[in-house]
Amino acid sequence: MKASPGPASTTPAGTDLGWTHVALYAHDLDASIDFYARYARMGIVHSRRSKDGRRVVWLSDRTRPFVLVLIQSDEPVRNPLGPSAHLGVGLPSREAVDERCALAKKEGRLKLGPEDDGSPVGYWALIADPDGHTLEVSFGQEIGIAVEGTGA
């Protein structure tokens, strides 16, 4: 079945439509919040306790209505995203990618890169978050161009 293409939007009641979030467990929630602030320019847009008392935060870079949901885990994360499964964020320049790579190398988080794969992949690197989930930081990816090119 082919999905019906259309722009991300909200219903008249303000309920989101389309791709809204990815949820991951985080053992040390504060360390993960700090990591995503420094590496992905994300901040808390919602915070609460779940019915079972776990902390839950929604992080966003506020560029679109999409959040990374982090759910507190009592145990270390056993199956983090990786090695190729990852979250990806676009940065404003190659220098911004290089800055994060230098920081990641200093902190022992750099997994791969930076690499330059040209169009449409761009300049990118893979970095491990505090739970071992993989974050890709990139510059020059052409996802917006690819989406617009489909007539969506």
C-alpha positions in Angstrom: 0.0 0.0 0.0 1.5 3.4 -1.0 1.3 6.1 1.6 -0.6 9.2 0.7 2.0 12.0 0.5 1.2 15.3 2.1 2.8 18.1 4.1 3.1 17.7 7.9 0.4 19.6 9.5 -2.1 19.7 12.4 -5.8 19.1 12.5 -8.1 22.0 13.3 -8.1 20.8 16.9 -4.3 21.2 17.0 -3.5 17.4 17.0 -0.3 16.5 15.1 -0.4 14.6 11.8 2.5 12.8 10.2 5.9 11.9 11.7 6.0 13.3 15.2 8.7 11.5 17.4 11.2 8.8 18.1 11.3 7.4 21.7 14.4 5.9 23.3 15.3 4.7 26.8 18.0 6.6 28.7 19.6 5.3 31.9 21.0 8.7 33.0 18.4 11.1 31.7 20.3 14.2 32.8 23.4 13.1 30.9 21.3 12.4 27.8 19.6 15.8 28.0 23.0 17.5 28.3 24.4 15.4 25.4 21.5 16.3 23.0 21.7 19.9 24.0 25.5 20.0 23.1 25.5 17.8 20.1 22.1 18.3 18.5 21.0 21.8 19.7 18.0 20.3 21.4 16.2 21.5 24.5 13.3 20.3 26.7 9.9 21.2 25.4 7.9 18.9 27.7 8.7 17.0 30.9 6.6 14.8 33.1 6.4 11.6 35.1 4.8 8.6 33.6 2.1 6.6 35.5 4.9 4.3 36.8 6.9 7.3 38.0 9.6 7.4 35.3 10.8 10.7 34.0 9.9 11.4 30.4 11.2 14.4 28.4 10.6 15.6 24.9 13.6 17.2 23.3 13.3 19.4 20.2 15.6 21.7 18.1 12.4 23.7 17.4 12.9 23.6 13.6 9.8 21.4 13.0 7.1 19.7 15.1 9.2 16.6 15.9 10.6 15.5 19.2 13.0 13.0 20.6 11.3 11.3 23.6 13.7 10.1 26.3 12.2 7.7 28.9 14.1 7.1 32.1 15.3 3.5 32.4 16.3 1.9 35.7 18.7 -0.4 34.0 21.5 0.4 31.5 20.1 0.3 27.9 20.7 -3.1 26.5 20.0 -2.6 22.8 21.0 0.9 21.8 20.6 2.2 18.2 23.6 1.3 16.2 25.9 0.6 14.5 24.0 1.8 11.4 20.7 2.5 13.0 20.9 6.1 14.1 19.2 9.5 14.7 20.3 12.2 12.3 20.6 16.0 12.7 21.6 18.6 10.2 24.1 21.3 11.3 24.7 24.7 9.8 28.2 24.1 8.5 31.1 21.6 8.1 32.8 23.5 10.9 29.9 22.7 13.2 30.3 19.0 12.3 34.0 19.2 13.0 33.5 21.0 16.3 31.2 18.1 17.5 33.6 15.5 16.2 36.5 17.2 18.2 34.3 17.2 21.3 33.2 13.6 20.8 36.8 12.5 20.3 37.8 14.3 23.5 34.8 12.6 25.4 35.5 9.1 23.8 32.2 9.2 21.9 33.3 9.5 18.2 32.3 6.3 16.4 33.1 7.3 12.8 34.0 10.3 10.8 33.8 12.9 9.7 33.2 11.5 6.2 32.3 13.4 3.0 30.1 11.3 0.7 29.0 14.2 -1.5 25.5 14.8 -2.7 22.9 13.8 -1.4 24.5 12.4 1.8 26.9 15.3 2.6 29.5 15.6 5.3 28.7 13.5 8.4 30.0 11.7 11.5 28.6 9.2 14.0 28.7 9.9 17.7 27.6 7.7 20.7 25.2 9.2 23.2 25.5 8.3 27.0 23.5 5.1 26.4 25.3 4.0 23.2 22.6 5.2 20.8 24.1 6.5 17.6 23.7 10.2 16.6 24.7 11.3 13.1 25.6 14.9 12.8 25.8 16.2 9.2 26.0 19.1 6.9 24.9 19.2 3.3 22.3 16.4 3.3 19.6 17.0 0.8 16.6 15.4 2.5 14.5 18.5 1.9 15.3 18.5 -1.8 14.5 14.8 -2.1 11.2 15.3 -0.3 10.2 18.3 -2.4 11.2 16.4 -5.5 8.5 13.8 -4.8 5.8 16.3 -5.2 4.9 16.1 -1.5 
